[in-house]
Amino acid sequence: MSKPIVFSGAQPTGQLTLGNYLGALRQWTRMQEDHDCIFCVVDLHALTVRQDPAIFRERILDLAALYLACGIDPDKSVIFIQSHVPAHAELAWLLSTFTMMGELDRMTQFKDKARSHAHNVNAGLYTYPVLMAADILLYGTHRVPVGEDQKQHLELSRDVAVRFNGLHGPVFVVPEPLVTGGGAARIKDLQEPTKKMSKSVESDLAKVMILDTPDAILKKFKKAVTDGLGVISDDEANQPGVVNLLNIWRAARNASMEEALAHFSHNMYGKLKVETAEAVIALLDPVRNRFNELRSDPAELEGILNRGANQALERAEGMMKRVMTALGLPLHAGRFGGLGGK
Ligand code: TYM
């Protein structure tokens, strides 16, 4: 029996955070054995905010290297850059005609971004979830591992797939979200622990980056905001900072909340902060070392990305042929070998 297909991606908008690592990338690497995995650097999505071309190009390659450094194995999984496969943008257009304005109006990430990027509320920011649906549906994806913040976008992908299939037959697989467990679904900001840890937040102390040095990681955790209650509990409403640290510690150590509470009972916040930092440093040290090796060998990285793009292109073309046929679009003979039609 063939393995279930997994697709996921992250945006090359600066370095990735510990939230991206625990909420997404680490889970991806764990799925490689028993799933047919496709991991994408979603550079087209990142264009919805302004990018400096020279920096952007480096960030895209950095992110691909980071996927590999985190343990994505190109012999087991497909790893590629979104803009290398034109079918993503092409399918996004076709799917936009099956997506309702009202659905896009309801996307909370769009509302947040429209507020924080009020000077540049472009149409791409609005149709962003359609491109995400195209990414996923293009490969017949069964499961999409993501952090909690992407759940609403996934719901839309499912709705669009169901709507298309209802009108044109069973072309798309309806994908299932796979939200990370073990406290890692929504790692919070270290300074404002009611918000998710996000790479786009200004403050350096608020976010731990995957490539941070051990000293920087320790400093950030020591300065993490907690509260004045002086107890260590899992009462998130009253102790969001403490619960975030417990969630990070247990995600890094693969422990349950019960184990975390037992471990830290009778301790002060100082120990919780330092031990959480140590657990994160132990986790990220090998990733940083491998990343530096990979980035010093551009030929190896280019070779891996070229192979990944070719694998993705081949798979995407099969789906485009089915979608275009279902919609009644004549197939380009030079691309698909004939005009198609029934
Ligand atoms: P992005 O680049 O914002 O984040 C990449 C992944 O990291 C997860 N994540 C978190 N998980 C836990 N705690 C956090 N604080 C945290 N911050 C981020 C995200 O949920 C995500 O899984 N739209 C997507 C990229 C995308 C995509 C796709 C994902 C484009 N096409 C198709 C899956 C399938 C995004 O902006 O992720």
Boltz pocket constraint, residues with backbone or C-beta under 6 A from the ligand:
constraints:
  - pocket:
      binder: B
      contacts: [[A, 7], [A, 8], [A, 9], [A, 10], [A, 11], [A, 12], [A, 19], [A, 20], [A, 21], [A, 22], [A, 23], [A, 24], [A, 25], [A, 42], [A, 45], [A, 131], [A, 132], [A, 135], [A, 136], [A, 144], [A, 145], [A, 146], [A, 147], [A, 148], [A, 149], [A, 150], [A, 153], [A, 184], [A, 185], [A, 186], [A, 187], [A, 188], [A, 196], [A, 197], [A, 198]]
      max_distance: 6.0
